[in-house]
Amino acid sequence: MRRADRYGDEVYRILADIIYKKINDPRISGIASLTGVEVSGDLTVARVFYSVYGSDEDRKKASDAFDRAKGFLRKELASRMRSKKVPRLVFMEDMSLRYGESIDRLLKSVAGIRDDKE
């Protein structure tokens, strides 16, 4: 396992704990969850992926909330990490859930067309 992968796993574990225990923002709590962290090879940037269960408006609110909490989360991360350097956090919505839902809808529509032809 690469060093950046191990570091990313640690960042993920710590951020998930902080978000679960210390963030009381309703725009995040209960509707957003972390799905992964990718850290650059030089360990200076961590792309934090999250998914949102809700409407497009909920996604926008969660994005804003993560951007506003970025400084707090980085400070908390610094206090818990064993490393001297703490990566810059970049929050990105994980689109795989939405992509999967669209594929599911397409497959169901194709199945519906087949049922009509039979």
Number of C-alpha atoms within 10 A of each C-alpha: 5 8 12 17 16 13 20 23 16 17 26 21 14 18 20 16 12 16 19 14 10 11 15 11 13 12 19 22 14 12 14 21 18 19 14 18 24 20 22 15 12 9 17 13 16 22 18 22 18 20 20 24 13 11 9 10 9 16 19 13 16 24 20 15 15 23 15 11 14 16 13 13 20 17 11 15 19 17 12 14 14 10 10 8 10 18 21 15 20 15 18 17 20 17 13 11 13 13 11 11 12 12 12 12 12 12 12 12 12 12 11 11 11 10 9 8 6 5
